Amino acid sequence: MTSELTVCAAAFLRNKGKTVVAENEFLMGVSMDYHWMPYGDAKKLLDILIRSDIFKKNGEYLKASFELSDVDVPVAYRPSESLMESIRSSKVVTTPKKEPPKKGPVPENLLPLLISEAIDAHMDKRDFMSAANALQKGLNIDILAAGLIVLRDVGVDIGHLTDRVYAAVSKK
């Protein structure tokens, strides 16, 4: 005899017409599409299905660990009241969320330095930014690289800036 948890999982998958579903699709389907239970209870049901090895979880996807065709699902299936009670009384075991990857040092903002170099070369800030923006759009390059080219074209020695700009651009 098949457990009601297995019948519940099979009914959901057959209704969706799929053998693999996303976790969110299951939760929304059980709670919003089929109105079987509230979203919180759907999360508990999913936890039970995974812990009972009825669903295998692979990343965000769920797949039945049984053959769908082997399960007899009643027409117009809805979870029984006894199953709903057992779901409500269960505790959800949440998996800890992964910490976001730690970021390295924040790359320095070199644009103010490039603007300062342009001003030192007697170039107006607006003219410098206008030329750099035009070059950036025309060549489809980073604004820092465009700023270096503009500085070079007006005769500024950019040798002391190239490595820093290269490092900043390559980190983007």
Phi, psi and chi 1 to 4 in degrees:
 res  aa     phi    psi   chi1   chi2   chi3   chi4
   1 MET       -  141.9 -175.3  168.0  160.8      -
   2 THR   -90.8  138.1  -51.4      -      -      -
   3 SER   -69.3  155.7   75.5      -      -      -
   4 GLU   -65.6  -28.9 -173.7  172.5    1.8      -
   5 LEU   -61.2  -41.8  -75.6  170.9      -      -
   6 THR   -66.7  -41.0  -55.4      -      -      -
   7 VAL   -62.9  -41.3  172.5      -      -      -
   8 CYS   -61.5  -46.9 -175.9      -      -      -
   9 ALA   -63.5  -43.1      -      -      -      -
  10 ALA   -65.1  -39.6      -      -      -      -
  11 ALA   -62.7  -43.4      -      -      -      -
  12 PHE   -61.6  -51.0  174.9   80.2      -      -
  13 LEU   -62.0  -40.1  -68.7  171.7      -      -
  14 ARG   -66.4  -41.7  -77.5 -167.3 -174.5  158.9
  15 ASN   -60.2  -37.6  -75.4  -20.2      -      -
  16 LYS   -78.0  -21.1  -76.2  -68.9 -177.3 -177.4
  17 GLY    73.3   28.9      -      -      -      -
  18 LYS  -133.6  159.9  -60.7  178.6  178.6 -178.7
  19 THR  -106.4  -17.0   57.0      -      -      -
  20 VAL  -131.6  132.5  176.3      -      -      -
  21 VAL  -134.7  156.0  -67.7      -      -      -
  22 ALA   -75.6  151.5      -      -      -      -
  23 GLU   -55.8  -46.1 -175.9  176.2  -25.9      -
  24 ASN   -64.1  -36.4 -165.6   41.8      -      -
  25 GLU   -63.8  -39.0 -177.4  179.6    5.8      -
  26 PHE   -64.4  -49.4  176.3   82.1      -      -
  27 LEU   -61.4  -46.0  -65.7  171.6      -      -
  28 MET   -69.4  -36.7  -63.3  -55.8  -75.5      -
  29 GLY   -65.0  -46.9      -      -      -      -
  30 VAL   -65.0  -40.0  166.6      -      -      -
  31 SER   -89.1  -46.0   61.6      -      -      -
  32 MET   -96.3  -42.7  -56.6  -64.8 -120.4      -
  33 ASP   -74.1  -49.2  -64.1  -16.3      -      -
  34 TYR   -99.3  -10.1  -56.4  135.4      -      -
  35 HIS    54.3   38.5  -56.4  -73.0      -      -
  36 TRP   -76.0  -33.6  -74.6   -7.4      -      -
  37 MET  -166.6  164.7   60.3 -165.6   69.9      -
  38 PRO   -65.9  159.9  -15.7   24.8      -      -
  39 TYR   -56.2  -42.2 -172.2   82.3      -      -
  40 GLY   -59.9  -41.2      -      -      -      -
  41 ASP   -69.6  -32.5  -70.1  -12.5      -      -
  42 ALA   -63.1  -38.3      -      -      -      -
  43 LYS   -64.4  -40.6  -72.4  173.4   83.2  172.0
  44 LYS   -64.6  -43.1  -70.5 -179.9 -179.1 -178.6
  45 LEU   -60.1  -45.3  172.4   62.2      -      -
  46 LEU   -60.4  -42.7  178.3   58.0      -      -
  47 ASP   -60.5  -42.7 -176.3   56.9      -      -
  48 ILE   -65.3  -43.0  -67.4  167.7      -      -
  49 LEU   -62.7  -37.2  -69.0  171.5      -      -
  50 ILE   -72.6  -45.9  -68.1  170.3      -      -
  51 ARG   -64.9  -31.2  -76.3 -170.8  -68.9  135.0
  52 SER   -81.6   -0.2  -57.5      -      -      -
  53 ASP    65.4   25.6 -134.5   18.0      -      -
  54 ILE   -82.9  -38.2  -66.4  171.5      -      -
  55 PHE  -109.6  136.6  -87.5  154.6      -      -
  56 LYS   -99.0  131.8  -61.1  -76.8 -174.0 -168.9
  57 LYS  -103.5  130.0 -172.2  172.6  178.0 -177.2
  58 ASN  -130.7   97.7 -176.0    2.9      -      -
  59 GLY    68.0 -120.4      -      -      -      -
  60 GLU   -96.6    2.9  -79.1  -65.3  -51.3      -
  61 TYR  -105.7  148.6  -64.9   97.5      -      -
  62 LEU  -120.1  138.7  -54.4  167.2      -      -
  63 LYS  -137.8  140.9 -177.0  177.7 -178.8  179.8
  64 ALA   -67.3  140.4      -      -      -      -
  65 SER   -91.9   10.6   61.4      -      -      -
  66 PHE  -128.9  167.1   56.4   90.1      -      -
  67 GLU   -85.4  119.0 -172.9   60.2   45.0      -
  68 LEU   -56.5  -37.6  -82.8  174.4      -      -
  69 SER   -69.5  -15.3   59.9      -      -      -
  70 ASP   -82.8   -7.1  -66.9  -16.1      -      -
  71 VAL  -106.2  128.2 -179.6      -      -      -
  72 ASP   -87.6  116.4  -69.2  -34.6      -      -
  73 VAL  -108.0  124.4  178.0      -      -      -
  74 PRO   -63.4  150.8  -15.0   23.9      -      -
  75 VAL   -64.3  138.7  175.4      -      -      -
  76 ALA    56.2   45.5      -      -      -      -
  77 TYR   -60.2  139.2  170.0   83.6      -      -
  78 ARG  -138.5  143.4  -73.2 -171.3   65.5   80.2
  79 PRO   -58.3  139.5  -22.3   31.6      -      -
  80 SER   -70.0  163.0   69.0      -      -      -
  81 GLU   -64.3  -35.1 -167.2   53.4   44.1      -
  82 SER   -65.9  -38.6   63.0      -      -      -
  83 LEU   -66.3  -41.5  178.0   61.6      -      -
  84 MET   -61.9  -40.6  -67.7  -59.3  -64.6      -
  85 GLU   -64.0  -42.3  -78.0  -58.4  -44.7      -
  86 SER   -67.2  -33.9   66.0      -      -      -
  87 ILE   -66.7  -46.9  -69.4  168.7      -      -
  88 ARG   -62.5  -34.0  -72.9 -176.2 -162.9  117.2
  89 SER   -83.9   -9.3   64.6      -      -      -
  90 SER   -81.7  155.6   74.5      -      -      -
  91 LYS   -97.7  136.9  -57.6  -82.4 -172.2 -137.3
  92 VAL   -81.2  128.5  175.9      -      -      -
  93 VAL   -97.1  107.5  177.8      -      -      -
  94 THR   -90.1  142.5   57.1      -      -      -
  95 THR   -87.5  137.9   54.3      -      -      -
  96 PRO   -63.9  141.7   19.8  -26.5      -      -
  97 LYS   -75.3  145.0  -67.4 -172.2  177.0 -175.7
  98 LYS   -70.7  140.2  -66.4  179.5 -177.3  175.5
  99 GLU   -73.2  142.0  -72.8 -174.5   31.5      -
 100 PRO   -63.3  149.1   17.6  -23.8      -      -
 101 PRO   -60.0  140.8   17.1  -24.6      -      -
 102 LYS   -72.7  134.7  -66.8 -174.4  179.4 -178.6
 103 LYS   -89.2  148.3  -63.8 -179.6  178.9  175.6
 104 GLY   -74.9 -169.6      -      -      -      -
 105 PRO   -62.5  144.4   18.3  -26.3      -      -
 106 VAL   -68.4  127.2  176.6      -      -      -
 107 PRO   -64.8  144.2   16.7  -23.1      -      -
 108 GLU   -69.6  149.1   64.3  179.6  -46.5      -
 109 ASN   -87.2  106.5 -175.1    3.0      -      -
 110 LEU   -90.1  -10.2  -66.5  173.3      -      -
 111 LEU   -60.3  -43.9 -167.8   55.9      -      -
 112 PRO   -60.0  -34.5  -24.9   33.8      -      -
 113 LEU   -66.2  -41.1  179.0   60.0      -      -
 114 LEU   -65.6  -40.1  -63.6  179.4      -      -
 115 ILE   -62.4  -42.1  -67.3  169.8      -      -
 116 SER   -61.4  -41.2  173.7      -      -      -
 117 GLU   -62.6  -39.4  -69.8  -78.9  -22.3      -
 118 ALA   -65.9  -42.0      -      -      -      -
 119 ILE   -64.9  -40.5  -68.8  170.4      -      -
 120 ASP   -62.1  -27.6  -71.1  -12.7      -      -
 121 ALA   -89.3   16.8      -      -      -      -
 122 HIS    63.4   34.8  -53.5  -68.9      -      -
 123 MET  -106.6  137.8 -172.8  173.7 -167.9      -
 124 ASP   -68.4  141.0 -176.8   65.0      -      -
 125 LYS   -57.3  -44.6  176.8 -178.0  174.5 -179.3
 126 ARG   -64.9  -39.0  -82.4 -177.0 -112.1  144.2
 127 ASP   -65.4  -41.1  -67.8  -19.9      -      -
 128 PHE   -62.1  -49.7  169.8   74.7      -      -
 129 MET   -65.8  -37.6  -72.8  -53.8  -60.5      -
 130 SER   -62.9  -45.8  176.4      -      -      -
 131 ALA   -65.7  -42.1      -      -      -      -
 132 ALA   -65.6  -42.2      -      -      -      -
 133 ASN   -64.0  -41.7  -77.0  -32.6      -      -
 134 ALA   -63.0  -43.2      -      -      -      -
 135 LEU   -66.2  -40.5 -162.6   56.2      -      -
 136 GLN   -59.0  -47.1  175.8 -168.1   21.5      -
 137 LYS   -70.0  -41.0  -70.9  177.3 -175.9  168.8
 138 GLY   -66.7  -38.6      -      -      -      -
 139 LEU  -101.1   -5.2  -62.7  176.7      -      -
 140 ASN    55.3   54.4 -165.6   24.9      -      -
 141 ILE  -124.3  170.7   58.9  174.9      -      -
 142 ASP   -67.5  149.5 -170.8   85.7      -      -
 143 ILE   -61.8  -33.3 -172.0   69.0      -      -
 144 LEU   -67.1  -41.7  -63.9  176.2      -      -
 145 ALA   -65.0  -40.8      -      -      -      -
 146 ALA   -63.3  -40.6      -      -      -      -
 147 GLY   -61.9  -39.9      -      -      -      -
 148 LEU   -61.5  -42.9  -90.2 -175.7      -      -
 149 ILE   -64.2  -42.1  -65.6  169.6      -      -
 150 VAL   -62.2  -44.3  169.6      -      -      -
 151 LEU   -61.4  -43.6  -71.8  175.1      -      -
 152 ARG   -61.1  -42.1 -178.2 -157.3   63.2 -162.9
 153 ASP   -67.0  -24.0  -71.4   -9.5      -      -
 154 VAL   -95.7    8.1  -64.4      -      -      -
 155 GLY    94.9   11.5      -      -      -      -
 156 VAL   -81.4  136.7  174.7      -      -      -
 157 ASP   -74.4  113.1  179.1   18.5      -      -
 158 ILE  -102.9    9.4   59.5  169.9      -      -
 159 GLY   -55.3  -38.6      -      -      -      -
 160 HIS   -78.1   -6.4   64.8  -73.0      -      -
 161 LEU  -106.9  -22.4  -64.3  170.4      -      -
 162 THR   -59.7  -45.0   54.6      -      -      -
 163 ASP   -64.8  -40.3  -70.9  -21.3      -      -
 164 ARG   -67.4  -41.7  -69.4  168.7   65.1 -174.4
 165 VAL   -66.8  -42.7  167.6      -      -      -
 166 TYR   -58.7  -45.5  177.2   80.5      -      -
 167 ALA   -61.9  -43.2      -      -      -      -
 168 ALA   -67.2  -42.4      -      -      -      -
 169 VAL   -68.9  -39.3  169.9      -      -      -
 170 SER   -71.4  -17.8   63.2      -      -      -
 171 LYS   -83.8  -13.1  -72.4 -179.4 -177.9  176.2
 172 LYS   -76.9      -  -70.8 -176.4  179.9 -177.8
